[in-house]
Amino acid sequence: MTTTDPSSRTTVSALAAPEGGGFPNPGLPPHEHRAADVDPRAERRAERLVAAMFVLSILGTVLFVASYFLFSPTGTNLLAEPDTLHAVRWNTLFTGLGLAISVFFIGAAAVHWAKTLMPDHEMVEERHELGSDAEGQRQAVQILSDGIQESGITRRPLIVTAMVGAFAVLPIAVLAPLSTLGPLPGNKLHHTFWKAGLRLTRDHDGTPIKASEVAMNSIFHIMPEGLTNETENYLEERAKAAAVIVRIDPSIGQDEESLANGYNGILAFSKICTHVGCPAALYEQQTHHMLCPCHQSTFDVTDGAKVIFGPAHRPLPQLPIEVDAEGYLVAKGDFPEPIGPSFWDIHKEK
């Protein structure tokens, strides 16, 4: 901050003395030695703690790999029936914990090692021009060599052994998921559980839906009738069959083919976004737009669910529906095209 003397029109600093020049150098505060620097027992404790953290990292990797075999979502699962959501939850929990423990304790060990055992010298260097001559380069190499010596790597075999073990088993956590990759899907992505005559049911309780129950501008999350926990490959079939129905005023419809595949303005669309497969089920009643919360792809329900915004490249597939003799909404058949993200042979014959 500065002030100006009106009589002399000179500027005077309000922070630094006008004569004598600035503040004195306060210097560095007194150096406080760490416990491990002055107490050999504290040094040994710190060394053992670092090694223990690396061992915990190894155990985390073991847990991650073991979870693929002990808590499989589709095979052996010690805490749930296979092919159920509970099995998926337990698998996700234990694999996530295993990987988190593995990575966390490698980082924690490195931080604790640096803060308690590595050199604790306080140094001040003045800035200098970039680039070094041969002597400067030689000194840089010497500094690196001295740093390796001072870090204690060469004289702390316990830490080095534990660290090497932790880093050696960590790649297994990356390789283990490869064992779960199954065969090529073939044409499974071209078909879902929907078939002609299957009633549309509420997703949460499996109750069939009558056309008279679908109010204007409402939305229902639906599943095909008969899709239960006993269904073969239940989780896969449920993921592919997820859909929604909405009801619009037929007079605002812009796509005649889309209206023809519905019933009195009731239209059914896949809930799986055609971008990367997120649930596109946020419905704007006023605009009749369906939004995907992941990347904001937006689909116009009045125009065959065509993309009007976002990264998706094709409309949501529409499920053709009709009404049976009892007034219940039923499917005319499967989706006419594969649901979800596009893939290389999406236009291949079914």
ROSE-571572 format. One record per residue: residue number from 1; x, y, z of N, C-alpha, C in turn. Coordinates in steps of 0.02 Angstrom, whole numbers, padded with zeros to 5 digits. Layout:
BEGIN
NUM/X/Y/Z/X/Y/Z/X/Y/Z
...
END
This chain:
BEGIN
1/00043/-00059/00000/00000/00000/00000/00044/00062/00000
2/00026/00113/-00037/00065/00174/-00040/00020/00233/-00026
3/00052/00290/-00003/00016/00353/00009/00054/00408/-00027
4/00020/00461/-00042/00049/00516/-00079/00047/00580/-00038
5/00103/00614/-00030/00107/00678/00005/00084/00733/-00042
6/00027/00767/-00028/00001/00816/-00075/00049/00873/-00088
7/00090/00893/-00037/00134/00951/-00046/00194/00935/-00091
8/00223/00876/-00081/00282/00859/-00120/00267/00818/-00182
9/00206/00790/-00185/00186/00746/-00241/00232/00687/-00248
10/00259/00662/-00192/00303/00603/-00195/00267/00544/-00163
11/00283/00486/-00185/00251/00425/-00160/00293/00394/-00106
12/00262/00377/-00049/00298/00349/00008/00267/00281/00024
13/00307/00231/00035/00283/00164/00052/00257/00164/00123
14/00197/00134/00132/00169/00128/00199/00190/00063/00233
15/00225/00018/00195/00244/-00046/00223/00318/-00050/00237
16/00359/-00021/00195/00431/-00024/00203/00459/00045/00220
17/00512/00045/00259/00543/00109/00277/00568/00145/00215
18/00556/00213/00210/00577/00248/00150/00652/00248/00141
19/00690/00240/00195/00762/00238/00190/00787/00174/00224
20/00839/00147/00198/00865/00085/00227/00842/00024/00188
21/00784/00030/00151/00764/-00022/00104/00733/-00085/00132
22/00667/-00089/00136/00630/-00151/00146/00637/-00183/00214
23/00616/-00248/00216/00615/-00285/00279/00680/-00325/00287
24/00700/-00336/00349/00757/-00381/00359/00736/-00453/00346
25/00783/-00493/00325/00770/-00564/00311/00755/-00600/00376
26/00694/-00627/00384/00677/-00660/00447/00714/-00726/00457
27/00741/-00754/00403/00776/-00817/00410/00729/-00876/00420
28/00758/-00935/00429/00719/-00995/00440/00708/-01006/00514
29/00650/-01033/00533/00639/-01049/00604/00686/-01105/00626
30/00696/-01112/00690/00740/-01166/00715/00717/-01234/00690
31/00764/-01274/00669/00747/-01340/00642/00727/-01387/00699
32/00671/-01421/00689/00647/-01470/00739/00662/-01540/00713
33/00701/-01576/00750/00719/-01644/00729/00660/-01691/00740
34/00652/-01738/00694/00600/-01788/00700/00622/-01842/00750
35/00572/-01878/00775/00588/-01930/00824/00635/-01982/00795
36/00624/-01999/00731/00666/-02051/00700/00737/-02026/00688
37/00748/-01960/00690/00816/-01934/00681/00859/-01939/00743
38/00827/-01941/00801/00865/-01939/00864/00855/-02002/00907
39/00805/-02043/00890/00791/-02102/00930/00793/-02164/00885
40/00842/-02208/00894/00846/-02268/00851/00784/-02312/00855
41/00753/-02313/00915/00692/-02354/00921/00636/-02325/00879
42/00629/-02258/00877/00578/-02228/00835/00592/-02240/00761
43/00656/-02241/00744/00674/-02255/00675/00654/-02326/00655
44/00666/-02373/00700/00647/-02443/00685/00571/-02450/00681
45/00536/-02415/00725/00462/-02418/00723/00437/-02390/00656
46/00465/-02334/00635/00444/-02305/00572/00458/-02352/00514
47/00516/-02385/00515/00534/-02432/00462/00486/-02490/00460
48/00469/-02518/00519/00423/-02574/00521/00353/-02553/00498
49/00333/-02491/00515/00266/-02468/00494/00262/-02460/00418
50/00316/-02434/00387/00316/-02428/00315/00312/-02498/00282
51/00351/-02544/00308/00350/-02612/00281/00280/-02643/00290
52/00249/-02631/00349/00182/-02658/00361/00132/-02631/00311
53/00138/-02567/00294/00092/-02538/00244/00101/-02571/00176
54/00162/-02585/00157/00172/-02620/00093/00142/-02690/00096
55/00148/-02723/00153/00118/-02790/00161/00042/-02785/00156
56/00012/-02734/00187/-00060/-02725/00181/-00081/-02714/00108
57/-00039/-02679/00070/-00053/-02670/-00001/-00054/-02737/-00037
58/-00007/-02781/-00019/-00006/-02848/-00049/-00070/-02885/-00032
59/-00091/-02881/00031/-00153/-02915/00052/-00214/-02887/00015
60/-00214/-02821/00002/-00268/-02791/-00036/-00272/-02820/-00106
61/-00214/-02829/-00138/-00213/-02858/-00205/-00238/-02930/-00203
62/-00218/-02967/-00151/-00242/-03036/-00144/-00318/-03037/-00136
63/-00345/-02991/-00095/-00418/-02987/-00087/-00452/-02971/-00153
64/-00423/-02925/-00191/-00453/-02907/-00256/-00457/-02968/-00301
65/-00402/-03005/-00307/-00401/-03064/-00351/-00448/-03118/-00325
66/-00446/-03130/-00259/-00488/-03182/-00230/-00562/-03168/-00239
67/-00580/-03104/-00239/-00651/-03085/-00246/-00680/-03109/-00312
68/-00638/-03114/-00363/-00662/-03137/-00428/-00684/-03210/-00426
69/-00657/-03247/-00379/-00673/-03318/-00376/-00719/-03336/-00317
70/-00716/-03296/-00263/-00757/-03311/-00204/-00823/-03273/-00203
71/-00825/-03217/-00239/-00886/-03176/-00240/-00906/-03159/-00312
72/-00907/-03210/-00353/-00923/-03199/-00424/-00996/-03182/-00432
73/-01014/-03135/-00476/-01085/-03120/-00487/-01123/-03175/-00523
74/-01087/-03217/-00559/-01120/-03269/-00598/-01099/-03340/-00579
75/-01046/-03347/-00539/-01022/-03413/-00518/-01025/-03421/-00443
76/-00971/-03447/-00415/-00968/-03458/-00342/-00972/-03391/-00305
77/-01017/-03386/-00257/-01023/-03326/-00216/-01040/-03348/-00145
78/-00996/-03333/-00099/-01004/-03357/-00030/-01061/-03323/00008
79/-01086/-03267/-00017/-01135/-03228/00022/-01201/-03219/-00014
80/-01208/-03242/-00076/-01271/-03231/-00112/-01278/-03284/-00167
81/-01339/-03289/-00191/-01352/-03334/-00247/-01323/-03303/-00311
82/-01294/-03344/-00355/-01267/-03316/-00417/-01322/-03288/-00462
83/-01302/-03244/-00506/-01349/-03213/-00554/-01403/-03173/-00519
84/-01386/-03140/-00465/-01433/-03096/-00431/-01398/-03029/-00418
85/-01438/-02978/-00404/-01409/-02913/-00389/-01368/-02915/-00325
86/-01388/-02957/-00278/-01349/-02963/-00216/-01278/-02989/-00231
87/-01274/-03036/-00277/-01208/-03062/-00296/-01165/-03008/-00328
88/-01196/-02966/-00369/-01159/-02911/-00400/-01135/-02862/-00347
89/-01179/-02847/-00298/-01160/-02800/-00245/-01100/-02825/-00205
90/-01101/-02889/-00185/-01046/-02916/-00146/-00982/-02917/-00187
91/-00988/-02935/-00251/-00928/-02935/-00294/-00899/-02865/-00301
92/-00943/-02816/-00312/-00919/-02747/-00318/-00887/-02723/-00254
93/-00917/-02740/-00197/-00891/-02718/-00132/-00821/-02744/-00120
94/-00812/-02810/-00128/-00747/-02839/-00110/-00693/-02824/-00161
95/-00710/-02822/-00225/-00658/-02803/-00274/-00639/-02730/-00264
96/-00689/-02687/-00250/-00673/-02617/-00238/-00631/-02607/-00176
97/-00647/-02642/-00122/-00607/-02637/-00061/-00536/-02662/-00073
98/-00530/-02717/-00108/-00464/-02745/-00120/-00420/-02697/-00159
99/-00447/-02669/-00213/-00407/-02623/-00253/-00392/-02559/-00215
100/-00440/-02535/-00176/-00429/-02474/-00136/-00374/-02485/-00085
101/-00376/-02541/-00050/-00325/-02556/00000/-00256/-02562/-00033
102/-00254/-02595/-00089/-00190/-02606/-00124/-00158/-02540/-00144
103/-00196/-02496/-00175/-00168/-02433/-00200/-00156/-02384/-00142
104/-00203/-02382/-00094/-00197/-02334/-00039/-00135/-02346/00002
105/-00121/-02408/00020/-00065/-02421/00065/00002/-02414/00030
106/00005/-02421/-00036/00067/-02404/-00071/00080/-02329/-00064
107/00029/-02289/-00074/00037/-02217/-00067/00052/-02197/00005
108/00016/-02227/00053/00027/-02210/00123/00098/-02229/00145
109/00122/-02287/00122/00189/-02308/00140/00241/-02260/00113
110/00231/-02238/00050/00279/-02192/00020/00280/-02125/00057
111/00221/-02101/00077/00217/-02037/00113/00249/-02043/00182
112/00234/-02097/00218/00262/-02105/00285/00338/-02115/00282
113/00361/-02150/00232/00432/-02160/00222/00467/-02091/00213
114/00438/-02050/00170/00467/-01985/00155/00466/-01939/00217
115/00412/-01943/00256/00405/-01896/00312/00444/-01917/00374
116/00461/-01980/00380/00492/-02002/00442/00564/-02027/00433
117/00582/-02052/00374/00647/-02085/00367/00693/-02053/00316
118/00665/-02020/00265/00708/-01990/00215/00740/-01926/00243
119/00792/-01901/00210/00829/-01843/00236/00784/-01784/00252
120/00801/-01749/00305/00761/-01692/00328/00805/-01629/00332
121/00843/-01618/00278/00887/-01559/00277/00849/-01499/00249
122/00859/-01441/00278/00830/-01379/00253/00884/-01342/00214
123/00868/-01327/00151/00918/-01296/00107/00887/-01236/00072
124/00929/-01187/00057/00907/-01128/00020/00953/-01120/-00041
125/00924/-01116/-00099/00963/-01107/-00160/00939/-01045/-00197
126/00986/-01007/-00220/00968/-00949/-00260/00955/-00971/-00332
127/00912/-00933/-00365/00897/-00949/-00434/00959/-00937/-00478
128/00964/-00976/-00530/01019/-00967/-00576/00994/-00980/-00647
129/01034/-00965/-00695/01013/-00975/-00764/01004/-01049/-00779
130/00956/-01063/-00824/00944/-01132/-00844/01002/-01158/-00884
131/01010/-01222/-00883/01065/-01253/-00919/01127/-01259/-00875
132/01163/-01312/-00884/01222/-01324/-00842/01281/-01344/-00886
133/01340/-01327/-00862/01400/-01350/-00896/01416/-01422/-00874
134/01470/-01447/-00897/01488/-01516/-00881/01495/-01527/-00807
135/01524/-01477/-00774/01533/-01484/-00702/01466/-01485/-00665
136/01419/-01442/-00689/01353/-01441/-00659/01317/-01507/-00668
137/01324/-01536/-00727/01292/-01601/-00740/01322/-01655/-00696
138/01388/-01651/-00688/01420/-01701/-00645/01394/-01695/-00573
139/01386/-01633/-00551/01360/-01622/-00484/01288/-01647/-00477
140/01249/-01638/-00530/01179/-01662/-00528/01177/-01738/-00520
141/01220/-01772/-00558/01223/-01845/-00551/01245/-01864/-00481
142/01292/-01826/-00454/01315/-01841/-00386/01259/-01830/-00335
143/01219/-01777/-00346/01163/-01764/-00300/01113/-01821/-00302
144/01099/-01846/-00361/01053/-01903/-00367/01081/-01964/-00332
145/01146/-01975/-00342/01178/-02032/-00309/01175/-02024/-00233
146/01189/-01963/-00210/01187/-01951/-00137/01115/-01960/-00111
147/01066/-01939/-00151/00996/-01946/-00130/00977/-02019/-00121
148/01001/-02061/-00168/00987/-02133/-00161/01018/-02161/-00098
149/01079/-02139/-00084/01112/-02163/-00023/01076/-02138/00039
150/01057/-02074/00039/01025/-02046/00099/00954/-02072/00110
151/00921/-02092/00055/00852/-02118/00063/00851/-02183/00102
152/00908/-02215/00105/00911/-02277/00145/00891/-02339/00107
153/00880/-02334/00041/00859/-02392/00003/00911/-02448/00008
154/00974/-02429/00005/01027/-02480/00005/01038/-02511/00073
155/01014/-02479/00127/01026/-02506/00193/00962/-02522/00231
156/00905/-02523/00195/00841/-02542/00226/00810/-02599/00186
157/00838/-02658/00190/00813/-02714/00149/00741/-02733/00165
158/00719/-02722/00228/00650/-02740/00246/00600/-02699/00205
159/00611/-02633/00203/00566/-02589/00165/00570/-02605/00091
160/00630/-02614/00065/00639/-02627/-00006/00604/-02692/-00026
161/00612/-02743/00014/00580/-02807/-00001/00504/-02801/-00001
162/00477/-02767/00050/00405/-02758/00053/00380/-02716/-00005
163/00417/-02663/-00022/00397/-02620/-00077/00397/-02658/-00143
164/00450/-02695/-00156/00454/-02734/-00218/00396/-02784/-00221
165/00381/-02815/-00164/00324/-02863/-00164/00258/-02829/-00180
166/00247/-02769/-00151/00184/-02733/-00163/00177/-02714/-00236
167/00232/-02688/-00266/00228/-02668/-00336/00226/-02729/-00382
168/00255/-02785/-00360/00256/-02844/-00403/00187/-02876/-00410
169/00148/-02876/-00355/00082/-02909/-00358/00028/-02862/-00383
170/00041/-02795/-00382/-00011/-02748/-00403/-00034/-02760/-00475
171/00011/-02775/-00523/-00014/-02788/-00592/-00063/-02846/-00597
172/-00060/-02891/-00548/-00108/-02947/-00550/-00179/-02922/-00545
173/-00188/-02866/-00509/-00255/-02836/-00503/-00281/-02813/-00571
174/-00235/-02796/-00615/-00255/-02776/-00683/-00268/-02837/-00727
175/-00227/-02889/-00717/-00234/-02948/-00759/-00292/-02992/-00739
176/-00310/-02991/-00675/-00364/-03036/-00651/-00430/-03026/-00688
177/-00452/-02964/-00700/-00516/-02957/-00736/-00517/-02988/-00805
178/-00458/-02996/-00835/-00456/-03026/-00902/-00482/-03097/-00901
179/-00475/-03130/-00842/-00498/-03199/-00838/-00574/-03205/-00840
180/-00609/-03149/-00828/-00682/-03151/-00828/-00712/-03135/-00896
181/-00670/-03118/-00945/-00696/-03103/-01011/-00720/-03167/-01044
182/-00782/-03168/-01064/-00811/-03227/-01094/-00803/-03229/-01170
183/-00839/-03274/-01203/-00834/-03278/-01276/-00866/-03218/-01310
184/-00856/-03211/-01374/-00887/-03157/-01412/-00963/-03162/-01407
185/-00998/-03105/-01405/-01070/-03107/-01393/-01111/-03134/-01451
186/-01082/-03141/-01510/-01122/-03164/-01567/-01177/-03115/-01582
187/-01240/-03139/-01589/-01296/-03094/-01603/-01339/-03083/-01541
188/-01312/-03096/-01481/-01351/-03086/-01420/-01372/-03014/-01411
189/-01332/-02967/-01435/-01349/-02896/-01426/-01405/-02874/-01472
190/-01423/-02916/-01521/-01478/-02899/-01567/-01546/-02917/-01538
191/-01548/-02955/-01484/-01611/-02979/-01458/-01618/-02963/-01384
192/-01680/-02955/-01361/-01694/-02947/-01290/-01748/-02997/-01269
193/-01770/-02993/-01207/-01821/-03039/-01182/-01890/-03024/-01210
194/-01899/-02964/-01238/-01965/-02946/-01263/-01986/-02991/-01321
195/-02050/-03013/-01318/-02078/-03055/-01371/-02151/-03034/-01381
196/-02178/-03053/-01437/-02248/-03036/-01452/-02294/-03067/-01400
197/-02340/-03026/-01374/-02389/-03049/-01326/-02370/-03040/-01253
198/-02307/-03023/-01239/-02286/-03013/-01169/-02314/-02946/-01144
199/-02345/-02948/-01086/-02373/-02887/-01057/-02317/-02841/-01030
200/-02331/-02777/-01032/-02286/-02728/-01002/-02302/-02724/-00928
201/-02252/-02732/-00885/-02263/-02731/-00813/-02221/-02676/-00781
202/-02245/-02653/-00723/-02207/-02602/-00685/-02142/-02633/-00661
203/-02088/-02594/-00668/-02022/-02620/-00652/-02016/-02639/-00579
204/-02046/-02600/-00533/-02034/-02611/-00462/-02073/-02669/-00432
205/-02131/-02687/-00461/-02170/-02741/-00430/-02198/-02792/-00480
206/-02186/-02783/-00545/-02208/-02831/-00594/-02282/-02830/-00609
207/-02317/-02776/-00590/-02388/-02771/-00603/-02402/-02753/-00677
208/-02445/-02791/-00712/-02461/-02773/-00781/-02494/-02705/-00784
209/-02485/-02671/-00840/-02509/-02602/-00847/-02565/-02599/-00899
210/-02621/-02569/-00880/-02675/-02558/-00927/-02665/-02490/-00961
211/-02689/-02485/-01023/-02682/-02422/-01059/-02719/-02366/-01023
212/-02774/-02383/-00990/-02813/-02332/-00955/-02777/-02305/-00894
213/-02725/-02339/-00870/-02688/-02316/-00811/-02632/-02267/-00828
214/-02618/-02259/-00892/-02563/-02216/-00912/-02590/-02146/-00926
215/-02578/-02100/-00880/-02603/-02032/-00886/-02562/-01993/-00938
216/-02590/-01940/-00963/-02556/-01897/-01011/-02492/-01869/-00980
217/-02438/-01870/-01017/-02372/-01844/-00997/-02341/-01882/-00938
218/-02365/-01942/-00925/-02335/-01983/-00872/-02281/-02028/-00900
219/-02242/-02057/-00855/-02189/-02103/-00876/-02190/-02164/-00830
220/-02182/-02224/-00858/-02178/-02286/-00821/-02113/-02321/-00839
221/-02079/-02347/-00789/-02021/-02390/-00801/-02046/-02461/-00805
222/-02031/-02496/-00858/-02064/-02561/-00871/-02014/-02617/-00882
223/-02039/-02678/-00873/-02003/-02740/-00887/-02052/-02788/-00920
224/-02028/-02836/-00958/-02074/-02885/-00988/-02100/-02934/-00937
225/-02161/-02955/-00945/-02192/-03005/-00901/-02153/-03071/-00906
226/-02143/-03102/-00850/-02109/-03167/-00849/-02034/-03163/-00838
227/-02006/-03104/-00835/-01934/-03097/-00822/-01924/-03096/-00746
228/-01900/-03151/-00718/-01893/-03158/-00646/-01822/-03181/-00628
229/-01810/-03188/-00563/-01744/-03210/-00540/-01727/-03280/-00565
230/-01778/-03319/-00582/-01766/-03387/-00606/-01749/-03389/-00680
231/-01756/-03333/-00714/-01741/-03331/-00786/-01667/-03341/-00797
232/-01650/-03381/-00847/-01579/-03392/-00864/-01547/-03326/-00884
233/-01486/-03314/-00859/-01450/-03252/-00872/-01494/-03192/-00854
234/-01523/-03194/-00793/-01572/-03144/-00773/-01545/-03073/-00777
235/-01485/-03062/-00750/-01458/-02994/-00748/-01447/-02967/-00818
236/-01421/-03009/-00863/-01410/-02986/-00932/-01476/-02970/-00966
237/-01525/-03014/-00957/-01590/-03003/-00990/-01624/-02941/-00962
238/-01618/-02931/-00897/-01649/-02871/-00867/-01615/-02808/-00892
239/-01549/-02810/-00898/-01513/-02751/-00922/-01534/-02733/-00993
240/-01543/-02782/-01035/-01560/-02769/-01105/-01633/-02749/-01114
241/-01677/-02775/-01071/-01749/-02764/-01080/-01775/-02700/-01050
242/-01734/-02665/-01010/-01757/-02605/-00976/-01787/-02554/-01025
243/-01847/-02530/-01010/-01882/-02484/-01055/-01927/-02437/-01016
244/-01953/-02387/-01049/-02000/-02340/-01020/-02058/-02330/-01068
245/-02116/-02311/-01040/-02172/-02290/-01082/-02193/-02220/-01061
246/-02211/-02180/-01109/-02238/-02113/-01097/-02301/-02105/-01138
247/-02342/-02056/-01118/-02403/-02043/-01157/-02404/-01970/-01177
248/-02411/-01959/-01242/-02414/-01891/-01268/-02480/-01883/-01306
249/-02497/-01822/-01320/-02555/-01808/-01362/-02536/-01825/-01434
250/-02571/-01873/-01466/-02553/-01892/-01534/-02550/-01833/-01583
251/-02585/-01779/-01568/-02586/-01722/-01614/-02518/-01687/-01618
252/-02475/-01696/-01567/-02410/-01663/-01569/-02355/-01710/-01596
253/-02374/-01771/-01612/-02325/-01818/-01638/-02300/-01797/-01707
254/-02234/-01802/-01718/-02204/-01782/-01781/-02184/-01841/-01824
255/-02186/-01901/-01796/-02164/-01960/-01832/-02222/-02010/-01835
256/-02250/-02017/-01894/-02309/-02060/-01902/-02293/-02133/-01887
257/-02234/-02156/-01907/-02215/-02225/-01895/-02209/-02239/-01819
258/-02181/-02189/-01784/-02175/-02197/-01711/-02243/-02200/-01678
259/-02290/-02157/-01700/-02357/-02159/-01671/-02392/-02225/-01686
260/-02379/-02252/-01746/-02411/-02315/-01766/-02386/-02373/-01723
261/-02324/-02369/-01698/-02296/-02421/-01656/-02317/-02414/-01583
262/-02356/-02361/-01568/-02383/-02352/-01501/-02457/-02365/-01500
263/-02490/-02341/-01446/-02562/-02350/-01440/-02592/-02287/-01409
264/-02631/-02250/-01450/-02664/-02189/-01426/-02615/-02141/-01391
265/-02556/-02132/-01420/-02506/-02087/-01392/-02461/-02118/-01339
266/-02473/-02182/-01322/-02430/-02217/-01275/-02372/-02247/-01315
267/-02311/-02226/-01299/-02252/-02248/-01336/-02203/-02281/-01288
268/-02171/-02333/-01312/-02122/-02370/-01271/-02054/-02366/-01304
269/-02003/-02348/-01264/-01935/-02342/-01289/-01886/-02377/-01243
270/-01832/-02400/-01272/-01778/-02428/-01231/-01751/-02375/-01183
271/-01734/-02395/-01123/-01709/-02349/-01073/-01633/-02343/-01077
272/-01602/-02381/-01121/-01529/-02382/-01124/-01505/-02332/-01176
273/-01468/-02282/-01154/-01444/-02229/-01198/-01401/-02259/-01253
274/-01408/-02233/-01313/-01370/-02258/-01370/-01300/-02230/-01374
275/-01280/-02191/-01323/-01212/-02166/-01322/-01166/-02217/-01288
276/-01170/-02222/-01221/-01128/-02271/-01186/-01169/-02315/-01140
277/-01235/-02315/-01145/-01276/-02363/-01107/-01302/-02340/-01040
278/-01298/-02277/-01024/-01328/-02253/-00961/-01404/-02254/-00966
279/-01439/-02251/-00909/-01513/-02252/-00910/-01541/-02184/-00930
280/-01564/-02179/-00992/-01593/-02116/-01017/-01667/-02116/-00998
281/-01683/-02091/-00939/-01752/-02096/-00915/-01774/-02034/-00877
282/-01743/-01977/-00889/-01765/-01914/-00859/-01812/-01881/-00909
283/-01876/-01878/-00892/-01926/-01856/-00940/-01951/-01786/-00923
284/-01946/-01741/-00972/-01972/-01673/-00965/-02043/-01671/-00993
285/-02091/-01662/-00949/-02161/-01665/-00970/-02180/-01609/-01017
286/-02151/-01550/-01008/-02171/-01493/-01048/-02142/-01497/-01119
287/-02080/-01518/-01124/-02048/-01521/-01190/-02052/-01589/-01222
288/-02070/-01640/-01183/-02073/-01710/-01207/-02004/-01734/-01229
289/-01954/-01714/-01192/-01885/-01735/-01206/-01864/-01787/-01154
290/-01828/-01837/-01177/-01799/-01888/-01133/-01724/-01873/-01128
291/-01698/-01867/-01066/-01628/-01848/-01056/-01589/-01905/-01025
292/-01526/-01909/-01045/-01479/-01955/-01013/-01437/-01915/-00964
293/-01434/-01934/-00900/-01398/-01894/-00850/-01323/-01898/-00855
294/-01296/-01946/-00891/-01223/-01954/-00894/-01189/-01902/-00938
295/-01212/-01895/-01000/-01179/-01849/-01046/-01229/-01803/-01081
296/-01289/-01798/-01053/-01339/-01750/-01075/-01366/-01761/-01146
297/-01361/-01822/-01170/-01395/-01836/-01234/-01470/-01827/-01223
298/-01502/-01795/-01273/-01573/-01778/-01267/-01611/-01806/-01327
299/-01667/-01839/-01313/-01706/-01872/-01365/-01777/-01842/-01365
300/-01803/-01829/-01425/-01870/-01800/-01432/-01921/-01856/-01440
301/-01961/-01867/-01389/-02010/-01921/-01389/-02063/-01910/-01443
302/-02079/-01847/-01457/-02131/-01833/-01508/-02107/-01848/-01579
303/-02042/-01857/-01587/-02014/-01869/-01653/-01975/-01934/-01656
304/-02005/-01986/-01628/-01973/-02052/-01631/-01910/-02057/-01588
305/-01904/-02017/-01536/-01847/-02017/-01490/-01782/-02003/-01528
306/-01785/-01958/-01577/-01724/-01939/-01614/-01680/-01895/-01570
307/-01615/-01897/-01583/-01567/-01858/-01544/-01571/-01785/-01565
308/-01580/-01740/-01516/-01581/-01669/-01530/-01524/-01632/-01496
309/-01488/-01669/-01451/-01431/-01638/-01417/-01389/-01692/-01386
310/-01324/-01681/-01383/-01279/-01727/-01349/-01242/-01774/-01395
311/-01201/-01818/-01366/-01156/-01860/-01406/-01188/-01923/-01436
312/-01249/-01940/-01417/-01281/-02000/-01447/-01290/-01990/-01522
313/-01285/-02045/-01559/-01288/-02039/-01632/-01350/-02070/-01664
314/-01392/-02103/-01625/-01453/-02132/-01654/-01510/-02129/-01603
315/-01572/-02133/-01626/-01629/-02129/-01580/-01631/-02188/-01532
316/-01670/-02179/-01478/-01684/-02236/-01435/-01727/-02286/-01473
317/-01709/-02350/-01474/-01752/-02399/-01508/-01822/-02399/-01477
318/-01873/-02405/-01520/-01942/-02404/-01496/-01970/-02475/-01496
319/-02005/-02492/-01441/-02037/-02557/-01435/-02108/-02552/-01462
320/-02126/-02589/-01514/-02195/-02586/-01539/-02243/-02618/-01489
321/-02298/-02584/-01474/-02345/-02609/-01424/-02417/-02605/-01451
322/-02461/-02641/-01416/-02533/-02639/-01431/-02570/-02656/-01366
323/-02636/-02665/-01371/-02677/-02680/-01312/-02711/-02747/-01323
324/-02711/-02790/-01271/-02745/-02855/-01278/-02819/-02849/-01262
325/-02853/-02904/-01262/-02925/-02904/-01252/-02946/-02878/-01184
326/-02901/-02881/-01135/-02918/-02859/-01067/-02895/-02787/-01055
327/-02869/-02754/-01106/-02849/-02685/-01098/-02778/-02675/-01074
328/-02740/-02729/-01069/-02671/-02723/-01047/-02625/-02709/-01106
329/-02574/-02670/-01093/-02524/-02656/-01144/-02479/-02717/-01154
330/-02469/-02737/-01216/-02427/-02794/-01232/-02379/-02776/-01288
331/-02324/-02811/-01293/-02276/-02800/-01346/-02297/-02836/-01409
332/-02285/-02804/-01466/-02296/-02837/-01530/-02237/-02882/-01550
333/-02181/-02871/-01516/-02121/-02910/-01531/-02062/-02878/-01497
334/-02003/-02896/-01520/-01941/-02869/-01491/-01928/-02799/-01521
335/-01877/-02765/-01494/-01854/-02703/-01525/-01832/-02717/-01596
336/-01847/-02673/-01643/-01828/-02687/-01713/-01753/-02680/-01726
337/-01716/-02652/-01679/-01643/-02644/-01687/-01610/-02654/-01620
338/-01544/-02667/-01618/-01510/-02677/-01555/-01516/-02616/-01509
339/-01522/-02630/-01445/-01527/-02575/-01397/-01457/-02555/-01374
340/-01451/-02497/-01342/-01389/-02476/-01313/-01340/-02446/-01362
341/-01276/-02440/-01341/-01225/-02409/-01383/-01216/-02446/-01449
342/-01196/-02409/-01499/-01183/-02439/-01564/-01120/-02481/-01562
343/-01116/-02531/-01605/-01056/-02572/-01609/-01045/-02589/-01683
344/-00989/-02621/-01698/-00965/-02623/-01766/-01013/-02660/-01814
345/-01048/-02711/-01790/-01092/-02748/-01836/-01166/-02738/-01818
346/-01182/-02677/-01795/-01250/-02663/-01772/-01301/-02673/-01828
347/-01282/-02662/-01890/-01329/-02669/-01946/-01326/-02738/-01978
348/-01289/-02783/-01946/-01285/-02851/-01972/-01352/-02886/-01965
349/-01367/-02932/-02010/-01431/-02967/-02006/-01436/-03005/-01940
350/-01496/-03004/-01912/-01507/-03039/-01848/-01506/-03115/-01858
END
